[in-house]
Structure formats: C-alpha cells, structure tokens
C-alpha cells in the first residue's frame, strides 16, 4: 500500500508539472493552420475534411473561395478560417453593392458559428488587377460593418515577389506603389498582411547558392548577419524582409500572417522528396511560435500549404505534391506529421 501511495503521489507530481508547463505555453501556438485546396478529383467530402482537421487538432483552415458545404461543416468546430473571395475581386472593387451582397451570402449566415478570422481580397494578385485590391478591401470592410459583423479582418494575400529588394532582410522594400496603399489600409483597420512565404521556391531558383539545410530549418554553416540580428534559416529572412518593407511605407505595427508555406514531396528536382517535405513542415510547426529575429517572442500565425495532394492542379508538376495527405477515401497521410 505504501508503494502504491508513493506511485500515486509521484504520478500526481508529474501531472502537476505537465499542467504547469502547458499553462505556460502561449495559446497562440497550440496548433497551426492548413490550407484546404480542392483541385483534385479524389478528395474527401467537405464534412470528412473538417472531421480530419478536428481529429488532427488542426486549429485553422484556409479556403480559396466561399463554399457552403465547408462553411456548414465548420460551424461549431472552433476551427478558425481564412476565406478568400475567389474570382469576385474585380466586382467587389467596382461596386459597394457587390460587397454587400457577398457578405450577405458568404459571411452573415455563418457567423458566429463559423470562426471567420480573415477575408483575403485576392491571392497573389498581379498586373492591372492589383488596382482592385484596396477598393475591394475598402468595400468589404464597409459591408461587414453595415451587416453588424465584427472580428473579421480584411486583407490580401501576397507572395514575396512583391518585394523589389529582400536581402539583407533589413533592406526589404516593395517594388510597386500599390503595396504602400495596402499597408496603410491594414494599419488603419488593425488587419495583418497575409504573406505566402516559400523557402522552397527561393532554394529551387537559387542555382545552388542557398544551402538546403538553411532552407529546411536544419543546422547549417550559413548564417546572415544583419544590423545586429542573425538569421539561421531562410524563412525568417523572408518574413523579416516583408516586415522591413512595411516599416518603410507606414506600417511598422502591421503584423504578418503566413497564409501559405510548404514544401513539395515530389515532382521537381532532387530536393523534392518526402523526407525534405516532412522535415520542412515539421520544423516549421516547431519554429513559428518563436517569432523571427525582428519580432522575437511574437508567435507567427502560419498556414501550411496544403492539406491534400491535388492531382488536377495546373502549373509545374510540383504543384500537385504539396499535400500532407493523399486524396481518396482513406485520407492516408503523405508522410508522418505531428501537429
């Protein structure tokens, strides 16, 4: 009996210690989001997809256009949502009534049951279409306010090529004037900039000038000193270049949400392996809670691209192989991951 009592006391002490450790962890990094693309002919139903998110304790989802079945399946789950406007950007920019109708159809019926956190007015918009970003954001903000919807922030998702200069990170600057307008609007509304950050593409295009370990968050002989800060991975350098660019155009307090990041497991050069994809994504999950050298200790909300391999995705072959899971009814993991 004395031994059993001692074992119970020891177990209680361990439980209390674990509880104390968990209580001290920042709640912002209890999990990570994953993007839900649907360019496949073998994908599970939206209800099954949401159930998979729940079973893996994935706390956030990004979808690339409103989808009623997905929104209904998300209701009551607590999963936070980034929802893109899809192909509606030009209409939302040109007509406030279109923004009113969009909010009435795609937001108002689903909140607060669905935790819509951000609306993305465009994803990696280029060329003349960039002129629609700020007007669409403005009209959506007004429509949300008129509908009595609070807590939903409007932004746009950009790729790192919006930077004219990115090295060193402190030298980050936007190459086009429209980004300054975007940043000023975000600063006025308190919304973050959504940034798609892919060390994979930087590495693949570097012709061997970037160390693979530096791109994979692995120990590397590469480090980048910059104004008293030291960068030991490519991801942080890319994010902080974006922060530097925002500081230079009136957005020093605008946060960044990484709305996409990932690594393909096949379809490209020798770096596109299952092991490298798993290494990058697992290390990404473990890293983003620490912030970046420019924003240390500030957890960086991040969405991995993507939930599934998408066999109908266009573009380079690698685009079909970013998934954490395969398609098909078995929803088998492409490789082991811990969320």
Protein Blocks (a to p, Z undefined) as FASTA:
>chain_A
ZZmmmmmmmmmmmmmmmmmmmmmpcfklmpccddddfbbfkbccfklmmmmmmmnopabd
cdfbdcfklmmmmgonlpacdddebjmlmmmmmomklmmmmmmmmmmmmpckbccfbdce
hehiahjllmmmmmmmmmmmmmmmmnopghiacdddddfklpmbfcdfklgccfbfklmm
mmmmmmmnopacdddddfklmmmmnnopacfklmnopacfbdcdeehiacfbfklmmmmm
mmmmmmmnopambccddfbdcddfehiafklcfklmmmmmmmmmmmmmnopfklghiacd
dddddfbdcfkbgcjfklmmmcfbdedjklpafbdcdZZ
